[in-house]
Amino acid sequence: MRVRDRALLNRRLDGLGTTIFAEMSALAAATGAINLGQGFPDTDGPESVREAAVRALRDGRGNQYPPGTGVPELRAAIVAHQQRFYGLAFDPDTEVLVTAGATEAIAATMLALLEPGDEVVAFEPFYDSYAACVAMAGAVRVPLTLRAPDFRPDLDALRDAITPRTRLLLLNSPHNPTGMVLTPGELAAIAELAVERDLIVVTDEVYEHLTFDGTVHTPLIALPGMRDRTVSISSAGKTFSFTGWKVGWVTGSRELVAAVRTAKQFLTYVASGPFQYAVAEALALPDAYYTALRDDLQAKRDILATGLAAAGFEVHRPQGTYFITTDIAPLAPATDALTFCRALPERCGVVAVPNSVFYDHPTAGRTQVRFAFCKQHDVLEEAATRLRKAFNG
Ligand SMILES: *Cc1c(COP(=O)(O)O)cnc(C)c1O
């Protein structure tokens, strides 16, 4: 048979298509619109951290394959960070693994831990790589819908969703795109359920430092019974505003980290050599850095939330992350989010992302649109002005 006569993409990846971020960022580039679609900051992180990367590169640190688990300086810094912020102790040699961003950590974890046919329970809307990674592992995703206005998880539905085939829970808190942060009570209930049903839990915590209004993030792995059944994932991209560096990490028990390492070594083996040294320095920044980052982002959230509300959007105020989820129903009840987002740059020079694509049940998010606020204040003000003019005269 000739190559072109066959369906080329394997059935596991069928229907995954191109990520919405590629489409919307291309639209932003083509129209010159303000890009509030993809979640990356429009200013780089601390100059001292950037300089640390330059220094590492010049000094010849990390220009050749670093150790497969990550450079010792970074593993030590990750351990110190977990101890400093959460009182958690990890062995830097066996319980920490450096990855090519959280994205590779998620992929390696799914490939390492899942058998074909295993069920993975996750809250939708989900970060778009989850569906792809679960599919590549040949597993089955079981979505539980987070519902507006506050997107709290339905813990009874979670309990009911667990079957004998459930292998793991894949959690994301602070949650992209809704901005929901799990409460201590919710974390405790999830931990109890995981212990009772003997589940592994994978936690995507890339927004761990980006919480607002005094909301506190607690890693699930800190809860009773969770230390040996949780794969805790984070990354430098969001915390230090260097999303292009792709330095992420996994912390967990020796056994879980060894399993993830087995898959990870055949994906990239290693990545981001010199940046690993810079991130080691970044993690040790004083508390003032983390506080200022959070305060600045909260101010940005407020600028955009106020602007969106003034333009007539229903605004779901996030407790964390880079994103505001809105509902366009008050503005355009008959329009779905994807149609709305495709027309938005032409209409007013702003790009946003339809949340509907992050659901398995698209009707659940049919009129939800996500805006990123990790942008400079004047950019957010300008976007707000454009939206107000377009929708509210
Ligand atoms: C940005 C993001 C990631 C990816 O992190 P990288 O370190 O850039 O790979 C993973 N999960 C969520 C929820 C994100 O928003």
Ligand as a Chemical Component Dictionary entry (heavy atoms), coordinates in Angstrom:
data_LIG
# 
_chem_comp.id                   LIG 
_chem_comp.type                 NON-POLYMER 
_chem_comp.pdbx_formal_charge   0 
_chem_comp.three_letter_code    LIG 
# 
loop_
_chem_comp_atom.comp_id 
_chem_comp_atom.atom_id 
_chem_comp_atom.alt_atom_id 
_chem_comp_atom.type_symbol 
_chem_comp_atom.charge 
_chem_comp_atom.model_Cartn_x 
_chem_comp_atom.model_Cartn_y 
_chem_comp_atom.model_Cartn_z 
_chem_comp_atom.pdbx_ordinal 
LIG C1 C1 C 0 1.703  26.203 30.918 1  
LIG C2 C2 C 0 1.162  24.942 31.478 2  
LIG C3 C3 C 0 1.904  23.756 31.440 3  
LIG C4 C4 C 0 3.199  23.641 30.664 4  
LIG O1 O1 O 0 4.300  23.995 31.378 5  
LIG P1 P1 P 0 5.748  23.983 30.668 6  
LIG O2 O2 O 0 6.678  24.035 31.796 7  
LIG O3 O3 O 0 5.802  25.179 29.768 8  
LIG O4 O4 O 0 5.855  22.738 29.873 9  
LIG C5 C5 C 0 1.392  22.636 32.053 10 
LIG N1 N1 N 0 0.198  22.661 32.670 11 
LIG C6 C6 C 0 -0.551 23.774 32.717 12 
LIG C7 C7 C 0 -1.866 23.736 33.391 13 
LIG C8 C8 C 0 -0.109 24.951 32.095 14 
LIG O5 O5 O 0 -0.881 26.033 32.086 15 
# 
loop_
_chem_comp_bond.comp_id 
_chem_comp_bond.atom_id_1 
_chem_comp_bond.atom_id_2 
_chem_comp_bond.value_order 
_chem_comp_bond.pdbx_ordinal 
LIG C1 C2 SING 1  
LIG C2 C3 SING 2  
LIG C2 C8 DOUB 3  
LIG C3 C4 SING 4  
LIG C3 C5 DOUB 5  
LIG C4 O1 SING 6  
LIG O1 P1 SING 7  
LIG P1 O2 DOUB 8  
LIG P1 O3 SING 9  
LIG P1 O4 SING 10 
LIG C5 N1 SING 11 
LIG N1 C6 DOUB 12 
LIG C6 C7 SING 13 
LIG C6 C8 SING 14 
LIG C8 O5 SING 15 
# 
